[in-house]
């Protein structure tokens, strides 16, 4: 299978888009979301405000610039998994391949604080999470030939999307991700007490 080459024009568009997103995030982290205008972002990225809007639907989208890519990668993990690989194993691998790098990013804590302290960003993130849940549930349902509203598929999608949140802050995040997927795979078992020393 050959990978289609990306044209020079597309590379330039992607570079401009990334420069705008990087400039926006830097300004948001320095000044706070509400204190930064689209004009400020355009000036920092050395583009026109029209160029900003050509690449992004609005200010919130600048914060979540990789939203569409993340959603399509999540769906691809289900639809393009290896022959014989279960959906849960494919999603486990996807989370392990993508999430630790995001969580380990040097600006991850600042980014999380920015989103959590800005109501409009929290609302946007919740809408994005709901869309991811719906898209993932639909992809899972399609694999089994059932309705997109199938409760088992919706529940699995929602639980999988919670795994990075539940594993955040754990000393060994990869092990926590594995343990959470094990619960989904094998079912919940009551925890056992550690023997007293």
Buried (B, 14 or more C-beta within 10 A) or exposed (E): EEEEEEEEEEEEBEEBBBBBBBBBBBBBBEEEBEEBEBEBBBBBBEBEBEBBEEBBEEBBBBBBBEBEEBBEBBBEBBEEBEEEEEBBBBBBBBBBEBBBEEBEEEEEEBBEEBBEEBEBBEEBBEEBBEEBBBBBBBBBBBBEEEEBEBEEBBBBBBBBBEBBEEBEEEEEBEEBBBBBBEEBEEEEEEEEEEEEE
